[in-house]
Amino acid sequence: DAGVIQSPRHEVTEMGQEVTLRCKPISGHDYLFWYRQTMMRGLELLIYFNNNVPIDDSGMPEDRFSAKMPNASFSTLKIQPSEPRDSAVYFCASSSGYTQYFGPGTRLTVL
Amino acid sequence: KNEVEQSPQNLTAQEGEFITINCSYSVGISALHWLQQHPGGGIVSLFMLSSGKKKHGRLIATINIQEKHSSLHITASHPRDSAVYICAVRSNTGNQFYFGTGTSLTVIP
């Protein structure tokens, strides 16, 4: 298996623009997690899904952030409108039990 | 107050030394994870613990549920062990995850 796939790997955009991050989990995994990592706050869980259903979105910072999982093999994290403070590395991870497998991350820079 | 506290924040060791990283937490948990993040940014899940002890190669992780404490040990450390080690717990109420701020380990040849 190719592991968790994230795209794009790097994204640079201007504030106010919409940003969409994509994740393909490992086939057969029923949990999908979205994390954000910054120097100031470290690693934070934003939202996670079980069988495509959002279970806990309490980590989503505000209404500008939204996440969807339309099927078992694809999820998106959308920021609209983006702000400079959204600059971070966004990781997606999937699991079928307790061990999570992380994607390589998307480094987002909002100018 | 952070739900998960790690110590030390930074650690420098000579190659071959035995290393211990500590993690204390304040919530009831269903599982504790140790993660490794290399300088390139990739994150690898090392262990998931709910009790006792696990060993994988030179890495050993232990957990004491009563004391709400876990340790990650590295025997015969090597420069390639240089990374940030992150402790994370999954609460047993509300399915929430909490993360430590990480321990940055540098192993010098």
Interface residues (C-beta under 8 A of the other chain):
Chain A: G42 L43 E44 L45 I55 D56 S58 V89 F91 A93 G97 Y98 T99 Q100 Y101 F102 P104 G105 R107
Chain B: A31 H33 L35 G41 G42 I43 V44 S45 M48 S50 I86 A88 R90 G94 N95 Q96 F97 F99 G100 T101 G102
